[in-house]
């Protein structure tokens, strides 16, 4: 009979082991058979999580987990002797250890893979019993706070709360001693660690004053990252841990015991305190009865004052509407449904609306074109919208440019949107006039360049004509000479004609998008100005490496390139630079196409750097500079061509960059 019982028990144990083994794949079983043992590195002096016992054995919370892992996998897990946590990390790096109990960080992921956490505990702060309650760690700005060295959650804590005065201590236990001695205000640790030391070393001396929800200790298994099979095996083990096992481990190592004997002296103290509180409450009730009557009188008086204030508020609303009518700009008020509530006098003139508030009701769509309504609605959702340009309708549906801004306000406890409008019609006309002035000034400079380009072909035509005349006088004219001479003259006249056409195309007024490349626009610009620059002994360096196609206003971009080249030429001549050069580069990346124009004239002086794109700002007043070239260059590129124009200094170079988005 006894033999039968022993047989049943043995079969039960065998079945249980077989169940554990059956959870592994054949590859994993083969791996474990060949591995023989797993080497584990732990953090010494890290109770209740882990430490070395008196005989060098593995103790603490993690030891219970690794014992069950070892049993389930039928493989011994042996700990490696280390003196410090840093030594454990070093052993993990050089593969002395197969596994390590650690929290995952970016640095550790360079040499370890991590299972999901098998043990989580919040981060708390312990203080003396008279310390204040800490609702948020960000309030700890003036106190010294102890933190253990080389802990991952401490590094996270430092990033989230950088203003705390952190004091590193060898261990949490050392920090708690410093709190008792007054050297530290508080000591940071996990709830498990602090609770453990409260029961073993500091019972009744300290308290937990607060915790942070932003940082937790999440302890997983770090597995050497050259062993993916072991990672998968241990991840399965972590996945199969049930809640009851977690609770059992915590109870084994963090067990707070309470004294069950009755302390009658404490009971008497409590009864005395209750008596004092009762007397105080009775006295308080008597005071409340006394002040209730006074409060009734105060309420009555306040009610009268409220009625007076309400009347004043009604009057102030009327004064507010009267004030709107004195404003120079148009001001419109719309309700929550964007129905017009009020339009001031300037607004009625601007929009050509003349009506009484009660006689006509307008929607915001009566003022804003349909294609702009969505944009305006999105911007007006904010309490205060930044000013932005938009086209608006007058009463006859004619469109005019305007600058508008909005703000949400309360009028008679109702949400309203107040919109201010400035008519930009005259400003736009003035800008166009100024732009035309700048273009005429640039046209004069270009005519000078064309005259320079014409000088050589005109000289060649004159020379060919004189040669033909001389040959005629010497009676040496033949058919071949006449043909050659006329072909040369025709070639030169064609060159002159092309120059005029390029000049006309450069200043053509029609605006139409054209398909082109950066290189083509640069070459067109250089065709006009290159001879003039080279004639002044300025070297032109070209690096044209952009081949992508884009759609833009070619003549306007060419005009801007020409402005940048002219500015570079003038500053090089003005400063009499030795070995002067102008570089023009085209290149691209994944998002943008770039044109860069740079010179070696020493860069843009810092005192004027922020002003170079301002209208009428010029360093060439003595040479009749208008100060409009760069202003309109930026305006053309950013408002017309949907690109960006920027400037920077690079050593002794001033660099101007035009950036186009790739299509």
C-alpha positions in Angstrom: 0.0 0.0 0.0 2.8 2.4 0.9 4.6 1.6 -2.3 1.4 2.5 -4.3 1.1 5.8 -2.5 4.8 6.7 -3.2 4.3 5.7 -6.8 1.3 8.0 -7.2 3.2 10.9 -5.6 6.2 10.3 -7.9 3.9 10.2 -10.9 2.3 13.5 -9.8 5.7 15.2 -9.5 6.8 13.8 -12.8 3.5 15.1 -14.5 4.0 18.5 -13.0 7.6 18.7 -14.2 6.5 17.5 -17.6 3.9 20.2 -17.8 6.5 22.9 -17.1 8.8 21.4 -19.7 6.0 21.1 -22.3 5.6 24.9 -22.2 9.0 25.1 -23.8 9.7 24.5 -27.5 12.1 21.7 -28.6 14.7 24.4 -29.5 14.4 26.0 -26.0 14.7 22.6 -24.2 17.8 21.8 -26.3 19.2 25.2 -25.5 18.7 24.7 -21.7 20.2 21.2 -21.8 23.3 22.6 -23.5 23.5 25.7 -21.2 23.8 23.7 -18.0 23.5 26.9 -15.8 22.4 30.5 -15.9 24.8 33.1 -14.3 22.9 35.9 -12.5 24.3 39.3 -11.3 22.5 41.1 -8.6 22.7 44.5 -6.8 24.3 44.2 -3.4 22.9 46.2 -0.5 19.6 46.6 -2.3 17.2 45.1 0.2 14.3 44.2 0.2 14.9 43.5 -3.5 18.2 41.6 -3.4 21.5 41.1 -1.5 24.0 38.5 -0.5 23.1 36.5 2.7 25.6 35.7 5.4 26.8 32.6 3.5 26.9 34.4 0.1 23.5 33.1 -1.0 20.9 35.2 -3.0 18.3 36.8 -0.7 15.4 39.3 -1.1 12.3 39.7 -3.2 14.0 38.8 -6.5 15.5 35.6 -5.1 12.0 34.1 -4.7 11.3 34.8 -8.4 14.5 33.3 -9.6 14.0 30.2 -7.5 10.6 29.6 -9.2 12.2 30.3 -12.6 15.0 27.8 -11.9 12.5 25.2 -10.7 10.2 25.6 -13.8 13.1 25.5 -16.3 15.0 22.7 -14.4 18.2 24.6 -14.7 20.4 26.1 -11.8 20.6 29.9 -11.6 23.8 30.7 -9.9 24.7 34.2 -8.6 28.0 35.9 -9.5 29.9 37.4 -6.6 30.1 41.2 -7.0 30.9 44.1 -4.6 28.9 46.9 -6.2 26.0 47.5 -8.6 28.4 49.1 -11.0 30.4 45.9 -11.0 27.3 43.9 -11.9 26.6 46.2 -14.9 30.2 45.8 -16.0 29.9 42.0 -15.8 26.7 42.2 -17.8 28.6 44.2 -20.5 31.5 41.7 -20.8 29.1 38.7 -20.7 30.3 37.4 -17.4 26.6 37.4 -16.4 23.8 35.9 -18.6 21.1 37.8 -16.8 20.6 40.7 -14.3 17.7 42.2 -12.4 17.5 45.7 -13.6 15.2 48.5 -14.8 15.4 49.2 -18.5 17.2 52.3 -19.7 18.5 53.5 -23.1 22.2 53.0 -22.0 21.5 49.4 -20.8 19.7 48.5 -24.0 23.1 48.8 -25.8 24.1 45.5 -24.2 20.9 44.0 -22.7 17.5 43.0 -23.9 14.7 43.2 -21.3 11.7 41.2 -20.4 8.5 43.0 -19.4 8.6 44.1 -15.7 7.8 41.3 -13.2 7.9 43.7 -10.2 6.5 47.2 -10.0 6.6 49.6 -7.0 6.1 53.4 -6.8 8.7 55.9 -5.8 8.2 57.7 -2.5 10.0 60.1 -0.2 10.5 59.5 3.6 11.0 62.4 6.1 11.0 62.9 9.8 7.6 62.7 11.5 7.4 66.5 11.7 8.0 66.9 8.0 5.2 68.4 5.8 3.1 66.4 3.4 4.5 66.6 -0.1 1.8 66.6 -2.8 4.2 67.1 -5.7 7.9 66.6 -6.0 8.3 69.8 -7.9 7.8 71.7 -4.5 11.1 70.2 -3.2 13.3 73.0 -4.5 15.1 74.3 -1.3 15.7 71.1 0.6 18.5 68.5 0.4 17.0 65.2 -0.9 18.9 62.0 -0.7 18.9 59.5 -3.7 20.8 56.2 -4.1 23.7 56.1 -6.5 23.4 54.5 -10.0 19.6 53.7 -9.8 17.7 54.0 -13.1 14.6 55.5 -11.6 16.8 58.3 -10.0 18.0 59.3 -13.5 14.4 59.5 -14.7 13.5 61.5 -11.6 16.3 64.0 -12.3 15.0 64.6 -15.8 11.4 65.2 -14.7 12.4 67.3 -11.6 15.7 69.0 -12.5 15.4 71.7 -9.8 15.6 69.4 -6.8 18.8 69.6 -4.8 19.8 65.9 -5.1 22.4 64.4 -2.7 23.7 61.0 -3.7 24.1 58.4 -0.9 25.6 54.9 -1.1 22.4 53.2 -0.1 18.8 54.0 0.9 19.6 52.9 4.5 22.4 55.4 4.6 20.1 58.2 3.4 17.5 57.4 6.0 20.1 57.7 8.8 21.0 61.1 7.4 17.3 62.1 7.5 17.1 61.2 11.2 20.4 63.1 11.9 19.0 66.2 10.1 21.6 66.1 7.3 18.9 65.5 4.7 15.3 66.7 4.6 14.1 63.5 2.9 15.3 60.3 1.3 13.8 59.0 -2.0 13.3 55.3 -2.5 10.8 52.8 -3.6 7.8 52.0 -1.4 9.1 48.5 -1.0 12.6 49.6 0.1 11.4 52.4 2.4 8.7 50.1 3.9 11.3 47.4 4.5 13.7 49.7 6.4 10.8 51.1 8.4 10.1 47.7 9.8 13.7 46.6 10.3 15.7 49.7 11.4 13.6 52.8 11.7 10.2 51.8 13.2 8.3 54.9 14.3 11.2 57.3 13.6 10.2 58.3 10.0 7.2 58.6 7.8 6.3 58.5 4.1 5.5 62.1 3.3 4.6 61.7 -0.4 5.0 59.8 -3.7 5.2 60.7 -7.4 2.9 59.1 -10.0 5.4 60.0 -12.7 8.2 57.5 -11.8 8.0 53.9 -10.8 10.6 51.2 -10.3 9.7 48.6 -13.0 12.1 45.7 -12.4 12.5 43.3 -15.4 15.1 40.7 -16.3 18.0 42.1 -18.4 19.3 39.4 -20.8 22.5 39.6 -22.7 21.5 40.9 -26.1 23.3 38.2 -28.1 21.0 35.5 -26.6 17.5 35.9 -28.0 16.4 32.4 -27.1 17.1 33.0 -23.4 15.1 36.3 -23.6 12.1 34.4 -25.0 12.3 31.7 -22.4 12.4 34.1 -19.5 9.7 36.3 -21.0 7.4 33.3 -21.0 8.3 32.7 -17.3 7.4 36.3 -16.4 4.1 36.1 -18.3 3.1 33.0 -16.3 3.6 34.5 -12.8 0.1 34.9 -11.2 -1.0 37.6 -8.8 -1.1 35.3 -5.8 2.6 34.6 -6.1 3.4 38.3 -6.3 1.4 38.8 -3.0 3.1 35.9 -1.3 6.6 37.3 -2.2 5.8 40.8 -0.9 4.3 39.3 2.3 7.5 37.3 2.9 9.8 40.3 2.7 7.7 43.3 3.7 5.6 42.3 6.7 4.7 45.2 9.0 3.7 43.9 12.5 1.4 45.8 14.9 1.3 45.6 18.7 -2.1 44.2 19.6 -2.0 45.0 23.4 -4.2 47.9 24.5 -2.4 51.1 25.6 -4.8 52.6 28.1 -2.7 55.8 28.6 -3.3 56.4 24.9 -7.0 55.8 25.3 -7.2 58.4 28.1 -5.3 60.9 26.0 -7.7 60.4 23.1 -10.7 60.8 25.4 -9.3 64.1 26.7 -8.7 65.3 23.2 -12.3 64.4 22.3 -13.5 66.4 25.3 -11.5 69.5 24.3 -12.9 69.2 20.7 -16.5 68.9 22.0 -16.0 72.1 24.1 -14.6 73.8 21.1 -17.5 72.8 18.9 -20.0 74.0 21.4 -18.3 77.3 21.6 -18.0 77.5 17.9 -21.8 76.9 17.5 -22.5 79.7 19.9 -20.3 82.0 17.8 -22.1 80.9 14.6 -25.5 81.7 16.1 -24.2 85.1 17.0 -22.8 85.8 13.5 -25.7 84.3 11.6 -27.9 87.4 12.4 -25.1 89.7 11.4 -24.7 87.7 8.1 -28.4 88.1 7.3 -28.0 91.9 7.5 -24.9 91.7 5.4 -26.7 89.6 2.7 -29.5 92.1 2.6 -27.0 95.0 2.2 -25.0 93.1 -0.4 -28.2 92.4 -2.4 -28.9 96.1 -2.6 -25.3 96.8 -3.7 -25.6 94.0 -6.4 -28.7 95.7 -7.9 -26.8 99.0 -8.0 -23.8 97.3 -9.7 -26.1 95.6 -12.2 -27.5 98.9 -13.2 -24.0 100.3 -13.5 -23.1 97.3 -15.7 -26.0 98.0 -18.0 -24.8 101.6 -18.4 -21.2 100.5 -18.9 -22.3 98.2 -21.7 -23.9 101.1 -23.4 -20.7 103.1 -22.9 -18.8 100.3 -24.4 -20.9 100.4 -27.6 -20.5 104.2 -27.7 -16.7 103.7 -27.4 -16.7 101.3 -30.4 -18.2 104.0 -32.6 -15.2 106.3 -31.8 -12.6 103.7 -33.2 -11.0 104.4 -36.5 -10.9 100.7 -37.6 -14.0 98.7 -38.2 -15.2 96.6 -35.2 -17.8 93.9 -35.5 -19.3 91.8 -32.8 -20.8 88.3 -33.5 -22.7 86.0 -31.3 -22.0 82.2 -30.8 -23.8 81.5 -34.1 -21.6 84.1 -35.9 -24.6 86.4 -36.4 -23.8 90.1 -36.4 -24.7 91.8 -33.1 -23.0 95.1 -33.6 -21.1 97.0 -36.3 -19.5 100.3 -35.4 -19.7 103.5 -37.4 -16.3 102.9 -39.1 -17.4 99.4 -40.1 -20.5 100.6 -41.7 -18.5 103.0 -43.9 -15.8 100.3 -44.7 -18.4 97.7 -45.7 -20.9 100.1 -47.1 -23.6 98.8 -44.8 -26.1 101.3 -43.4 -28.8 99.7 -41.3 -30.3 99.7 -37.8 -29.4 96.7 -35.6 -33.1 95.6 -35.5 -33.8 96.1 -39.2 -31.3 93.7 -40.8 -29.4 90.6 -39.6 -26.1 89.6 -41.2 -24.0 86.5 -40.9 -20.2 86.3 -40.9 -20.5 84.7 -44.4 -21.8 88.1 -45.7 -18.4 89.6 -45.0 -16.0 86.7 -45.8 -15.6 84.8 -49.1 -16.6 81.2 -48.9 -13.1 79.8 -49.6 -11.8 81.6 -46.6 -14.5 80.8 -44.1 -12.9 77.6 -42.7 -9.6 79.3 -42.1 -11.2 82.2 -40.3 -13.4 79.9 -38.2 -10.4 77.9 -37.1 -8.4 81.0 -36.1 -11.3 82.5 -34.2 -11.7 79.4 -32.0 -8.8 80.7 -29.9 -9.6 83.3 -27.2 -7.2 85.7 -28.9 -6.3 85.3 -32.6 -3.1 86.8 -34.0 -3.7 89.4 -36.8 -3.8 87.9 -40.3 -4.5 89.1 -43.9 -7.6 88.1 -45.8 -9.9 89.3 -48.6 -13.3 90.6 -47.4 -16.6 91.5 -49.1 -18.2 94.9 -49.1 -22.0 95.1 -49.3 -21.9 95.0 -53.2 -19.7 91.9 -53.1 -16.5 93.7 -54.2 -13.4 92.3 -52.6 -10.8 94.3 -50.7 -7.7 93.3 -48.8 -7.8 93.6 -45.0 -6.0 92.8 -41.8 -8.2 91.2 -39.1 -7.9 89.9 -35.5 -10.4 88.4 -33.1 -11.0 88.0 -29.4 -13.7 86.1 -27.4 -15.5 88.3 -24.8 -18.5 88.0 -22.5 -21.3 90.5 -23.0 -24.2 90.2 -20.6 -22.9 86.7 -19.7 -23.0 85.5 -23.3 -20.0 84.5 -25.4 -19.3 86.9 -28.3 -16.5 87.3 -30.8 -15.2 90.8 -31.4 -13.3 91.3 -34.7 -11.3 94.3 -35.6 -10.7 95.1 -39.3 -8.1 97.4 -41.0 -8.6 98.2 -44.7 -5.2 97.5 -46.5 -6.3 98.8 -50.0 -4.2 102.0 -49.8 -1.3 100.2 -48.2 -1.3 97.6 -50.9 -1.3 100.3 -53.6 1.6 102.1 -51.9 3.5 98.8 -51.7 3.0 98.3 -55.5 4.2 101.8 -56.2 7.3 101.3 -54.1 7.9 98.0 -55.7 7.7 99.6 -59.1 10.3 102.2 -58.0 12.7 99.5 -56.9 12.2 97.6 -60.2 12.9 100.8 -62.2 16.1 101.4 -60.2 17.1 97.8 -60.9 16.2 98.2 -64.6 18.7 101.1 -64.8 21.4 98.9 -63.5 20.5 96.2 -65.9 20.6 98.6 -68.9 24.2 99.4 -67.8 25.0 95.6 -67.9 23.4 95.2 -71.3 25.4 98.1 -72.6 28.5 96.3 -71.4 27.4 93.1 -73.0 26.7 94.8 -76.3 30.2 96.5 -76.5 32.0 93.4 -77.6 29.6 92.3 -80.4 29.2 95.9 -81.7 33.0 96.2 -81.8 33.2 92.9 -83.7 30.5 94.1 -86.2 32.4 97.4 -86.7 35.7 95.5 -87.3 34.0 93.1 -89.8 32.6 96.1 -91.7 35.9 97.9 -91.8 37.7 94.8 -93.0 35.2 94.3 -95.8 35.5 98.0 -96.7 39.4 97.7 -96.8 39.2 94.5 -98.9 36.9 96.3 -101.4 39.4 99.3 -101.7 42.2 96.8 -102.3 40.1 94.9 -104.8 40.5 91.7 -102.8 36.8 90.9 -102.2 35.6 87.4 -103.1 32.4 85.5 -102.5 33.8 83.5 -99.5 34.9 86.7 -97.7 31.5 88.3 -98.2 29.7 85.2 -97.0 32.0 84.8 -93.9 31.7 88.5 -93.0 27.9 88.6 -93.3 27.6 85.4 -91.3 29.7 86.9 -88.5 27.6 90.1 -88.6 24.4 88.0 -88.5 25.7 86.0 -85.5 26.5 89.2 -83.5 23.1 90.8 -84.3 21.3 87.6 -83.2 23.3 87.8 -79.9 22.2 91.5 -79.5 18.5 90.5 -80.3 18.6 87.7 -77.7 19.9 90.0 -75.1 17.0 92.4 -75.6 14.5 89.4 -75.5 16.0 88.2 -72.2 15.7 91.7 -70.8 12.0 91.9 -71.9 11.3 88.4 -70.5 13.0 89.4 -67.2 10.6 92.3 -66.7 7.4 90.9 -68.3 4.4 91.7 -66.1 2.2 88.6 -66.7 2.4 86.2 -63.8 2.1 82.6 -64.7 3.5 79.5 -63.1 6.2 77.9 -65.2 7.9 74.5 -65.0 11.6 74.9 -64.6 14.7 74.0 -62.5 16.9 75.9 -60.2 19.8 75.5 -62.6 17.8 77.0 -65.5 16.9 80.1 -63.4 20.5 80.6 -62.2 21.8 80.3 -65.8 19.3 82.9 -67.1 20.4 85.3 -64.3 24.1 84.8 -65.0 23.5 85.3 -68.7 22.5 88.9 -68.0 25.1 89.8 -65.4 28.1 87.3 -65.7 30.1 89.4 -68.2 29.7 92.5 -66.1 30.9 90.8 -63.0 33.8 89.0 -64.7 34.9 92.3 -66.4 35.5 93.6 -62.8 37.9 90.8 -62.1 35.4 89.0 -59.7 35.5 85.2 -60.0 32.2 83.5 -60.3 32.1 79.9 -58.8 29.2 77.8 -59.9 28.1 74.5 -58.3 24.8 73.6 -59.9 23.8 70.2 -58.4 20.0 70.4 -58.4 18.1 68.6 -61.1 14.5 68.4 -59.7 11.7 70.2 -61.5 9.4 72.7 -59.8 6.7 75.2 -60.7 7.2 78.8 -59.9 7.2 82.4 -61.2 10.5 82.1 -63.1 10.9 85.8 -64.0 10.4 86.9 -60.4 12.9 84.3 -59.0 15.4 85.3 -61.7 14.9 89.0 -60.6 15.7 88.0 -56.9 18.8 86.0 -58.0 20.0 89.0 -60.0 19.4 91.3 -56.9 21.6 89.0 -54.8 24.3 88.9 -57.4 24.3 92.7 -57.8 24.6 93.2 -54.1 27.5 90.8 -53.8 29.3 92.5 -56.7 28.8 96.0 -55.2 30.1 95.1 -51.7 33.2 93.3 -53.1 34.1 96.4 -55.2 33.3 98.8 -52.3 35.5 97.0 -49.9 38.2 96.4 -52.5 38.5 92.7 -51.5 41.6 90.8 -52.6 40.8 87.8 -54.8 37.1 88.5 -54.8 34.6 85.8 -55.7 30.9 85.1 -55.8 29.6 81.6 -55.3 26.3 80.4 -56.6 25.2 76.9 -55.6 22.1 74.8 -56.2 21.4 71.6 -54.2 18.6 69.7 -52.6 17.6 67.3 -49.8 14.5 65.2 -49.1 12.3 68.2 -48.4 13.7 71.3 -50.1 15.5 72.7 -53.1 18.1 75.4 -52.4 19.8 78.3 -54.2 22.7 79.9 -52.3 24.5 83.1 -53.3 27.6 84.0 -51.2 30.6 86.3 -51.4 33.9 86.8 -49.5 33.4 90.4 -48.6 33.6 89.7 -44.8 29.9 88.9 -44.0 27.0 91.1 -42.8 27.9 93.4 -39.9 26.1 92.2 -36.7 24.8 95.7 -35.9 22.7 95.7 -39.1 22.0 92.0 -39.5 18.4 92.3 -38.3 17.6 95.2 -40.6 18.8 94.1 -44.0 15.3 93.0 -45.1 13.7 96.2 -43.8 12.3 98.7 -46.4 14.4 101.7 -47.2 17.4 100.3 -45.2 20.5 100.8 -47.2 24.3 101.0 -46.6 24.7 102.7 -50.1 23.1 106.1 -49.5 26.1 107.8 -50.9 25.6 105.8 -54.1 21.9 106.4 -54.3 20.8 103.1 -52.9 17.1 102.8 -52.5 17.1 100.3 -49.6 14.3 98.3 -51.4 16.2 95.5 -53.1 16.4 92.9 -50.3 13.0 94.0 -48.9 11.2 93.2 -52.2 13.4 90.2 -52.8 12.1 88.7 -49.6 8.5 89.8 -50.3 8.6 88.3 -53.8 10.1 84.9 -52.6 7.9 84.5 -49.5 4.6 86.0 -50.6 4.5 85.3 -54.3 6.6 82.1 -54.7 5.7 80.3 -51.5 9.4 79.9 -50.6 11.8 81.3 -48.0 14.7 83.8 -48.3 17.2 83.9 -45.4 20.6 85.2 -44.6 23.6 84.1 -42.4 27.3 84.6 -42.0 29.7 81.8 -42.6 33.3 82.8 -41.6 34.1 85.7 -44.0 31.1 85.0 -46.2 27.6 86.5 -46.4 25.3 83.7 -47.5 21.8 84.2 -48.8 19.6 81.1 -49.3 16.3 80.7 -51.2 14.5 77.5 -50.1 11.7 75.9 -52.2 9.6 73.0 -50.9 9.8 69.9 -53.1 6.5 69.1 -54.9 
